[in-house]
Amino acid sequence: MPKTARKVLATAMLLVLVPLYALLVLAIAGAHLSGASILVQTIFFAVTGILWIFPAGAIIAWMRKP
């Protein structure tokens, strides 16, 4: 696959991944953390806020392959 096509596809994948991931995290938080303390909610959102980097990094690594 040409590099330009990979860049376009990876961009589209990221534009889909990030909002879907955010909606998933918010749905999980709404279902399970509604009565939790602020500390638990902060830890949850801090961890899930970092976790999206791994699939995004894999997409970017795939995009940059020669």
Backbone atoms as SQL, in Angstrom:
CREATE TABLE atoms (id INTEGER PRIMARY KEY, chain TEXT, resi INTEGER, resn TEXT, atom TEXT, x REAL, y REAL, z REAL);
INSERT INTO atoms VALUES
  (1, 'A', 1, 'MET', 'N', 0.841, -1.170, 0.000),
  (2, 'A', 1, 'MET', 'CA', 0.000, 0.000, 0.000),
  (3, 'A', 1, 'MET', 'C', 0.892, 1.240, 0.000),
  (4, 'A', 2, 'PRO', 'N', 0.606, 2.196, -0.837),
  (5, 'A', 2, 'PRO', 'CA', 1.413, 3.416, -0.874),
  (6, 'A', 2, 'PRO', 'C', 1.327, 4.181, 0.457),
  (7, 'A', 3, 'LYS', 'N', 2.394, 4.892, 0.741),
  (8, 'A', 3, 'LYS', 'CA', 2.473, 5.612, 2.013),
  (9, 'A', 3, 'LYS', 'C', 1.353, 6.647, 2.144),
  (10, 'A', 4, 'THR', 'N', 1.009, 7.309, 1.070),
  (11, 'A', 4, 'THR', 'CA', -0.050, 8.313, 1.114),
  (12, 'A', 4, 'THR', 'C', -1.389, 7.675, 1.474),
  (13, 'A', 5, 'ALA', 'N', -1.677, 6.532, 0.903),
  (14, 'A', 5, 'ALA', 'CA', -2.931, 5.842, 1.203),
  (15, 'A', 5, 'ALA', 'C', -2.951, 5.375, 2.652),
  (16, 'A', 6, 'ARG', 'N', -1.805, 4.917, 3.158),
  (17, 'A', 6, 'ARG', 'CA', -1.717, 4.505, 4.564),
  (18, 'A', 6, 'ARG', 'C', -1.970, 5.681, 5.487),
  (19, 'A', 7, 'LYS', 'N', -1.458, 6.846, 5.130),
  (20, 'A', 7, 'LYS', 'CA', -1.666, 8.040, 5.959),
  (21, 'A', 7, 'LYS', 'C', -3.144, 8.419, 6.011),
  (22, 'A', 8, 'VAL', 'N', -3.803, 8.376, 4.863),
  (23, 'A', 8, 'VAL', 'CA', -5.223, 8.712, 4.818),
  (24, 'A', 8, 'VAL', 'C', -6.037, 7.703, 5.626),
  (25, 'A', 9, 'LEU', 'N', -5.741, 6.425, 5.459),
  (26, 'A', 9, 'LEU', 'CA', -6.463, 5.381, 6.185),
  (27, 'A', 9, 'LEU', 'C', -6.204, 5.489, 7.685),
  (28, 'A', 10, 'ALA', 'N', -4.971, 5.723, 8.083),
  (29, 'A', 10, 'ALA', 'CA', -4.644, 5.850, 9.505),
  (30, 'A', 10, 'ALA', 'C', -5.327, 7.061, 10.123),
  (31, 'A', 11, 'THR', 'N', -5.384, 8.151, 9.390),
  (32, 'A', 11, 'THR', 'CA', -6.076, 9.341, 9.883),
  (33, 'A', 11, 'THR', 'C', -7.555, 9.049, 10.089),
  (34, 'A', 12, 'ALA', 'N', -8.161, 8.373, 9.147),
  (35, 'A', 12, 'ALA', 'CA', -9.578, 8.008, 9.271),
  (36, 'A', 12, 'ALA', 'C', -9.787, 7.074, 10.462),
  (37, 'A', 13, 'MET', 'N', -8.879, 6.125, 10.643),
  (38, 'A', 13, 'MET', 'CA', -8.988, 5.200, 11.770),
  (39, 'A', 13, 'MET', 'C', -8.884, 5.947, 13.100),
  (40, 'A', 14, 'LEU', 'N', -7.975, 6.899, 13.187),
  (41, 'A', 14, 'LEU', 'CA', -7.834, 7.674, 14.418),
  (42, 'A', 14, 'LEU', 'C', -9.058, 8.556, 14.668),
  (43, 'A', 15, 'LEU', 'N', -9.608, 9.116, 13.601),
  (44, 'A', 15, 'LEU', 'CA', -10.798, 9.950, 13.752),
  (45, 'A', 15, 'LEU', 'C', -12.011, 9.142, 14.213),
  (46, 'A', 16, 'VAL', 'N', -12.001, 7.854, 13.965),
  (47, 'A', 16, 'VAL', 'CA', -13.074, 6.980, 14.443),
  (48, 'A', 16, 'VAL', 'C', -12.736, 6.447, 15.837),
  (49, 'A', 17, 'LEU', 'N', -11.491, 6.062, 16.053),
  (50, 'A', 17, 'LEU', 'CA', -11.077, 5.443, 17.313),
  (51, 'A', 17, 'LEU', 'C', -11.269, 6.364, 18.510),
  (52, 'A', 18, 'VAL', 'N', -10.807, 7.578, 18.422),
  (53, 'A', 18, 'VAL', 'CA', -10.805, 8.467, 19.589),
  (54, 'A', 18, 'VAL', 'C', -12.225, 8.775, 20.082),
  (55, 'A', 19, 'PRO', 'N', -13.154, 9.190, 19.227),
  (56, 'A', 19, 'PRO', 'CA', -14.505, 9.437, 19.753),
  (57, 'A', 19, 'PRO', 'C', -15.200, 8.168, 20.258),
  (58, 'A', 20, 'LEU', 'N', -15.004, 7.043, 19.573),
  (59, 'A', 20, 'LEU', 'CA', -15.621, 5.800, 20.045),
  (60, 'A', 20, 'LEU', 'C', -15.052, 5.383, 21.394),
  (61, 'A', 21, 'TYR', 'N', -13.762, 5.526, 21.560),
  (62, 'A', 21, 'TYR', 'CA', -13.133, 5.206, 22.840),
  (63, 'A', 21, 'TYR', 'C', -13.675, 6.114, 23.945),
  (64, 'A', 22, 'ALA', 'N', -13.807, 7.400, 23.652),
  (65, 'A', 22, 'ALA', 'CA', -14.325, 8.342, 24.646),
  (66, 'A', 22, 'ALA', 'C', -15.761, 7.978, 25.035),
  (67, 'A', 23, 'LEU', 'N', -16.590, 7.639, 24.071),
  (68, 'A', 23, 'LEU', 'CA', -17.962, 7.240, 24.374),
  (69, 'A', 23, 'LEU', 'C', -18.004, 5.954, 25.197),
  (70, 'A', 24, 'LEU', 'N', -17.141, 5.012, 24.897),
  (71, 'A', 24, 'LEU', 'CA', -17.074, 3.770, 25.655),
  (72, 'A', 24, 'LEU', 'C', -16.673, 4.038, 27.104),
  (73, 'A', 25, 'VAL', 'N', -15.664, 4.858, 27.296),
  (74, 'A', 25, 'VAL', 'CA', -15.207, 5.187, 28.648),
  (75, 'A', 25, 'VAL', 'C', -16.310, 5.905, 29.421),
  (76, 'A', 26, 'LEU', 'N', -16.980, 6.840, 28.779),
  (77, 'A', 26, 'LEU', 'CA', -18.057, 7.559, 29.454),
  (78, 'A', 26, 'LEU', 'C', -19.230, 6.637, 29.797),
  (79, 'A', 27, 'ALA', 'N', -19.525, 5.692, 28.934),
  (80, 'A', 27, 'ALA', 'CA', -20.599, 4.741, 29.212),
  (81, 'A', 27, 'ALA', 'C', -20.240, 3.853, 30.402),
  (82, 'A', 28, 'ILE', 'N', -19.006, 3.382, 30.429),
  (83, 'A', 28, 'ILE', 'CA', -18.555, 2.557, 31.555),
  (84, 'A', 28, 'ILE', 'C', -18.574, 3.363, 32.844),
  (85, 'A', 29, 'ALA', 'N', -18.087, 4.580, 32.784),
  (86, 'A', 29, 'ALA', 'CA', -18.070, 5.430, 33.979),
  (87, 'A', 29, 'ALA', 'C', -19.494, 5.721, 34.449),
  (88, 'A', 30, 'GLY', 'N', -20.384, 6.003, 33.551),
  (89, 'A', 30, 'GLY', 'CA', -21.764, 6.292, 33.934),
  (90, 'A', 30, 'GLY', 'C', -22.457, 5.092, 34.558),
  (91, 'A', 31, 'ALA', 'N', -22.140, 3.913, 34.069),
  (92, 'A', 31, 'ALA', 'CA', -22.777, 2.706, 34.574),
  (93, 'A', 31, 'ALA', 'C', -22.182, 2.228, 35.897),
  (94, 'A', 32, 'HIS', 'N', -20.891, 2.443, 36.101),
  (95, 'A', 32, 'HIS', 'CA', -20.230, 1.842, 37.260),
  (96, 'A', 32, 'HIS', 'C', -19.673, 2.835, 38.276),
  (97, 'A', 33, 'LEU', 'N', -19.508, 4.074, 37.908),
  (98, 'A', 33, 'LEU', 'CA', -18.855, 5.012, 38.816),
  (99, 'A', 33, 'LEU', 'C', -19.757, 6.152, 39.278),
  (100, 'A', 34, 'SER', 'N', -21.052, 6.026, 39.086),
  (101, 'A', 34, 'SER', 'CA', -21.928, 7.148, 39.431),
  (102, 'A', 34, 'SER', 'C', -21.924, 7.463, 40.924),
  (103, 'A', 35, 'GLY', 'N', -21.744, 6.464, 41.770),
  (104, 'A', 35, 'GLY', 'CA', -21.722, 6.705, 43.210),
  (105, 'A', 35, 'GLY', 'C', -20.333, 6.664, 43.810),
  (106, 'A', 36, 'ALA', 'N', -19.324, 6.566, 42.974),
  (107, 'A', 36, 'ALA', 'CA', -17.951, 6.446, 43.461),
  (108, 'A', 36, 'ALA', 'C', -17.418, 7.802, 43.921),
  (109, 'A', 37, 'SER', 'N', -16.384, 7.735, 44.727),
  (110, 'A', 37, 'SER', 'CA', -15.783, 8.971, 45.228),
  (111, 'A', 37, 'SER', 'C', -15.035, 9.701, 44.111),
  (112, 'A', 38, 'ILE', 'N', -14.733, 10.944, 44.384),
  (113, 'A', 38, 'ILE', 'CA', -13.997, 11.765, 43.418),
  (114, 'A', 38, 'ILE', 'C', -12.628, 11.159, 43.143),
  (115, 'A', 39, 'LEU', 'N', -12.001, 10.595, 44.154),
  (116, 'A', 39, 'LEU', 'CA', -10.681, 9.984, 43.984),
  (117, 'A', 39, 'LEU', 'C', -10.745, 8.804, 43.014),
  (118, 'A', 40, 'VAL', 'N', -11.722, 7.945, 43.186),
  (119, 'A', 40, 'VAL', 'CA', -11.875, 6.790, 42.294),
  (120, 'A', 40, 'VAL', 'C', -12.164, 7.248, 40.875),
  (121, 'A', 41, 'GLN', 'N', -13.027, 8.228, 40.719),
  (122, 'A', 41, 'GLN', 'CA', -13.333, 8.747, 39.389),
  (123, 'A', 41, 'GLN', 'C', -12.103, 9.373, 38.741),
  (124, 'A', 42, 'THR', 'N', -11.328, 10.111, 39.523),
  (125, 'A', 42, 'THR', 'CA', -10.114, 10.735, 38.990),
  (126, 'A', 42, 'THR', 'C', -9.114, 9.693, 38.527),
  (127, 'A', 43, 'ILE', 'N', -8.925, 8.653, 39.331),
  (128, 'A', 43, 'ILE', 'CA', -7.994, 7.585, 38.955),
  (129, 'A', 43, 'ILE', 'C', -8.492, 6.882, 37.693),
  (130, 'A', 44, 'PHE', 'N', -9.792, 6.590, 37.633),
  (131, 'A', 44, 'PHE', 'CA', -10.357, 5.925, 36.457),
  (132, 'A', 44, 'PHE', 'C', -10.124, 6.743, 35.191),
  (133, 'A', 45, 'PHE', 'N', -10.450, 8.029, 35.252),
  (134, 'A', 45, 'PHE', 'CA', -10.305, 8.863, 34.060),
  (135, 'A', 45, 'PHE', 'C', -8.842, 9.123, 33.718),
  (136, 'A', 46, 'ALA', 'N', -7.963, 9.149, 34.718),
  (137, 'A', 46, 'ALA', 'CA', -6.532, 9.307, 34.435),
  (138, 'A', 46, 'ALA', 'C', -5.994, 8.077, 33.712),
  (139, 'A', 47, 'VAL', 'N', -6.364, 6.901, 34.191),
  (140, 'A', 47, 'VAL', 'CA', -5.882, 5.660, 33.565),
  (141, 'A', 47, 'VAL', 'C', -6.466, 5.500, 32.169),
  (142, 'A', 48, 'THR', 'N', -7.771, 5.681, 32.036),
  (143, 'A', 48, 'THR', 'CA', -8.384, 5.510, 30.713),
  (144, 'A', 48, 'THR', 'C', -7.975, 6.632, 29.759),
  (145, 'A', 49, 'GLY', 'N', -7.616, 7.780, 30.309),
  (146, 'A', 49, 'GLY', 'CA', -7.128, 8.865, 29.470),
  (147, 'A', 49, 'GLY', 'C', -5.760, 8.583, 28.878),
  (148, 'A', 50, 'ILE', 'N', -5.017, 7.711, 29.516),
  (149, 'A', 50, 'ILE', 'CA', -3.694, 7.326, 29.009),
  (150, 'A', 50, 'ILE', 'C', -3.784, 6.101, 28.104),
  (151, 'A', 51, 'LEU', 'N', -4.724, 5.208, 28.379),
  (152, 'A', 51, 'LEU', 'CA', -4.802, 3.941, 27.643),
  (153, 'A', 51, 'LEU', 'C', -5.070, 4.089, 26.148),
  (154, 'A', 52, 'TRP', 'N', -5.729, 5.158, 25.724),
  (155, 'A', 52, 'TRP', 'CA', -6.034, 5.301, 24.299),
  (156, 'A', 52, 'TRP', 'C', -4.766, 5.501, 23.475),
  (157, 'A', 53, 'ILE', 'N', -3.672, 5.881, 24.155),
  (158, 'A', 53, 'ILE', 'CA', -2.416, 6.133, 23.447),
  (159, 'A', 53, 'ILE', 'C', -1.874, 4.856, 22.801),
  (160, 'A', 54, 'PHE', 'N', -2.095, 3.702, 23.421),
  (161, 'A', 54, 'PHE', 'CA', -1.534, 2.461, 22.894),
  (162, 'A', 54, 'PHE', 'C', -2.134, 2.052, 21.544),
  (163, 'A', 55, 'PRO', 'N', -3.453, 2.003, 21.379),
  (164, 'A', 55, 'PRO', 'CA', -3.959, 1.691, 20.033),
  (165, 'A', 55, 'PRO', 'C', -3.643, 2.795, 19.022),
  (166, 'A', 56, 'ALA', 'N', -3.667, 4.043, 19.474),
  (167, 'A', 56, 'ALA', 'CA', -3.323, 5.134, 18.554),
  (168, 'A', 56, 'ALA', 'C', -1.863, 5.029, 18.129),
  (169, 'A', 57, 'GLY', 'N', -0.994, 4.669, 19.057),
  (170, 'A', 57, 'GLY', 'CA', 0.421, 4.488, 18.728),
  (171, 'A', 57, 'GLY', 'C', 0.644, 3.357, 17.741),
  (172, 'A', 58, 'ALA', 'N', -0.130, 2.279, 17.899),
  (173, 'A', 58, 'ALA', 'CA', -0.017, 1.167, 16.953),
  (174, 'A', 58, 'ALA', 'C', -0.454, 1.591, 15.551),
  (175, 'A', 59, 'ILE', 'N', -1.508, 2.373, 15.467),
  (176, 'A', 59, 'ILE', 'CA', -1.959, 2.880, 14.162),
  (177, 'A', 59, 'ILE', 'C', -0.917, 3.776, 13.555),
  (178, 'A', 60, 'ILE', 'N', -0.340, 4.654, 14.359),
  (179, 'A', 60, 'ILE', 'CA', 0.689, 5.576, 13.846),
  (180, 'A', 60, 'ILE', 'C', 1.932, 4.813, 13.420),
  (181, 'A', 61, 'ALA', 'N', 2.330, 3.788, 14.180),
  (182, 'A', 61, 'ALA', 'CA', 3.495, 2.975, 13.806),
  (183, 'A', 61, 'ALA', 'C', 3.232, 2.273, 12.476),
  (184, 'A', 62, 'TRP', 'N', 2.013, 1.749, 12.302),
  (185, 'A', 62, 'TRP', 'CA', 1.669, 1.104, 11.025),
  (186, 'A', 62, 'TRP', 'C', 1.724, 2.101, 9.881),
  (187, 'A', 63, 'MET', 'N', 1.246, 3.321, 10.144),
  (188, 'A', 63, 'MET', 'CA', 1.233, 4.358, 9.116),
  (189, 'A', 63, 'MET', 'C', 2.651, 4.718, 8.669),
  (190, 'A', 64, 'ARG', 'N', 3.597, 4.706, 9.584),
  (191, 'A', 64, 'ARG', 'CA', 4.958, 5.157, 9.275),
  (192, 'A', 64, 'ARG', 'C', 5.833, 4.076, 8.649),
  (193, 'A', 65, 'LYS', 'N', 5.330, 2.836, 8.534),
  (194, 'A', 65, 'LYS', 'CA', 6.128, 1.782, 7.909),
  (195, 'A', 65, 'LYS', 'C', 6.466, 2.133, 6.469),
  (196, 'A', 66, 'PRO', 'N', 7.649, 1.742, 6.041),
  (197, 'A', 66, 'PRO', 'CA', 8.022, 2.036, 4.646),
  (198, 'A', 66, 'PRO', 'C', 7.253, 1.186, 3.641);
